Amino acid sequence: MGKDDAQICVIANPASGTVARNPDALTRAMEVFGTAAELRPFKGDPAKTAEAAAREGFKIIVAAGGDGTVAGVAHALAGTDAALAVLPLGTFNYFARGLAMPEDPALAAAAILQGAPHPIKVGTLNGRVFLNNVAIGLYPAILEEREAAYARWGRSRLLAHLASLRTILRFQKPHRMRLKLDDTEQLIRTPMLFVARSAYQLDQFGLNGGEAISDDRFALFLAPQQTRLGFLRLALRLISKRVDHGRDVMVATPARIEVQIPRRRRISVALDGEQLTMQLPLEIALAPDRLQVILPPQKAGQMGGSEAAV
C-alpha cells in the first residue's frame, strides 16, 4: 500500500490538456482527496504505473488525464480487483463525459469519493483495451496533424478541430481491406474505418449503434471512397448530427472484427485518441474480463445492475 495507507492512487499525465493549461486543476482535486490518495505522475505508458499500483493493493486507481491516459490505465486494471476512476483532465474527455463525471476537477474528485464501482465490458484491439473507439485511415492522420499542432501551439479543442480540417483538405488515400465481420468476409476500399464502443460518443455525433453496444457488439462505420469535398460534407453532417446512414457512412454491428490489408504488415491506428503502429491483422473483440469503473452517485443509480458499456 502507498504512503499513509492511502486507498486511492492518482496517476497523472502532466502533459494532458487541462493540466498543461491549468496546473492548479490537479492540485484542487488532490486537496479534495486529502490523505485518502497518493499522487503518481507518469511518463510514457500509464499502464505500467497502474499495474504497480494494483499490485501494491490500491482499491481505486484514478486516471487523471485524457482518454488516452484512461485507456492505458483501463488496460492494466481489466480483470483485477482494483477499480478505475476518471479525473477528466484531457482535451475531449469522452469516457468521463459518458460516465457523467463533473468536468470541474474538485467536483470530480468529490464524485469519485462518493461513487460506487460498476462492472463494464470493454473492447480490445489485438489484446489492448480500448474504451471509446478504434480507427484506421483518415482518423489516425488527423491525430498526427493534431499532435504536431499541439506541440507548436498548445492543446485546445479549437486547435484540434482546425487540425482535423487541415487533414481532411490534404488526405486522399483509401485502403483496400479484407474485413471479417463475425462469420462473413468482404473486400472493401475505404479511406476510413471507425469502430465504436462508446454509446455516448455515438450520441454526440448523431450516429446509430448505441443499442448494438448495449447488446455486447460494436458499431462499425465505413466511409465510402470520397473526394475532399465529400469529407468536408461528412464532417459538417457529423457536427450537425445529420449523418445519412447508408449514404454518408456504411454501418455494421458485429461482435468480432478482423481487418487485413494486402501486402501490409503494420498500420497506423488511432485508439482512444492515441496514435499507435500495430501489427496486422487487426483483431477487435470484447475483453474476456470485466473492468470495474467508479461511477458518480447519480450515474450509479441510473445504471442499476447493467454491465453494458457507457
Secondary structure, 3 states (H helix, E strand, C coil): CCHHHCCEEEEECCCCHHHHHCCHHHHHHHHHHHHHEEEEECCCCHHHHHHHHHHCCCCEEEEEECHHHHHHHHHHHCCCCCEEEEEECCCCCHHHHHCCCCCCHHHHHHHHHHCEEEEECCEEECCEEECCEEEEEHHHHHHHHHHHHHHHHCCCHHHHHHHHHHHHHHCCCCEEEEEEECCEEEEEEECEEEEECCHHHHHHCCCCCHHHHHCCCCEEEEECCCCHHHHHHHHHHHHCCCCCECCCEEEECCCCEEEECCCCCEEEEEECCEEEEEECCEEEEECCCCEEEEECHHHHHHHCCCCCCC
